[in-house]
């Protein structure tokens, strides 16, 4: 890889964007971060903070340069609004690839209110379209790598394994059965997931019409917090979300255990989800950049997940490791109480990914991080108060989801 190759990381200050930016910089790319620091502002709105203390972006970048001798650029832009500045930056940087993390990424946050729904659509769809439009208008051959979600497929119980983006179907054409490939039918479960399915239509169009090279990564639920790079110095530590809107399920369980709060299982806990460790996320991004689709090749889609687990099984594992109580709450989502999930992920395995899978050792690492910073947790923010429909009941004070009857509660994983 030539040292002059440049990468723009949109949303490079965020949970996945920050460790990816450091990893790519360490690999020798010249990295430029574009971020309007909106995730930090949402912390202020929600009245909470990352479990881990996050330094100002300028300090983070200065520390990285002092440790490695490598410079990461930074531009404070809102890509959903600052189109001309974005286009000018692309023309000036002439990047090999643009990595797109710059979307509001939490399903519960997207369902909090009409304002949050509209913000998620405005931010995510306008931002993605602006990037695509700017790439075309720049006249450059830029590879767009987009972080999507497994949630675009939905979590149904069709009993079939989910392919990587495209589904082979048999159709009757003039009385003759023929096999064709179509994009896998979307089945979004929230406004956030809906924006990702709309992204896919934008990708389809700009790839077909303008030959934009695009890789769409359908990522599972991320767990863990640090990578090799973020562990180099306290200033580089990655953010760790734990509360009801942004806290992903496994990380949330581990923080709850650390502060003595019951593990918050929604509904039966029979939901099966795909998971990936944060270190594998950054590896997958790097592999995607190294293996772009050919010119005029259709959108390349990867299932960026390494394993699947049922939520109640994860809760039982954390309870066994920590002695935490498990408590069941009314599910705020409009979804099946139980589902199966089988996914294909052969493409990244064929490119050399050696997946990190769930292990007690890695869980212990996260438990230690949670214990170290547990004084930063405001327990009043743990219980989700976002609901998919108005008829899903909150507690008597209207502050969070109701607990289910004691008969459905489980203690210490039993």
Secondary structure as UniProt FT lines:
FT   TURN            3..4
FT   STRAND          6..10
FT   TURN            11..13
FT   HELIX           15..26
FT   TURN            27..28
FT   STRAND          30..34
FT   HELIX           38..46
FT   HELIX           57..68
FT   STRAND          73..75
FT   TURN            79..81
FT   HELIX           83..93
FT   STRAND          97..100
FT   HELIX           107..110
FT   HELIX           114..138
FT   STRAND          143..149
FT   HELIX           150..153
FT   STRAND          166..173
FT   TURN            174..175
FT   STRAND          176..183
FT   HELIX           191..210
FT   STRAND          213..219
FT   STRAND          221..223
FT   TURN            228..229
FT   HELIX           230..232
FT   HELIX           234..236
FT   TURN            244..246
FT   HELIX           249..259
FT   STRAND          263..266
FT   TURN            267..268
FT   STRAND          272..277
FT   HELIX           278..290
FT   TURN            295..296
FT   STRAND          300..304
FT   STRAND          307..310
FT   HELIX           311..322
FT   STRAND          326..329
FT   HELIX           346..350
FT   TURN            351..352
FT   HELIX           360..372
FT   HELIX           374..376
FT   HELIX           379..381
FT   TURN            390..391
FT   TURN            396..397
FT   HELIX           406..408
FT   TURN            412..413
//
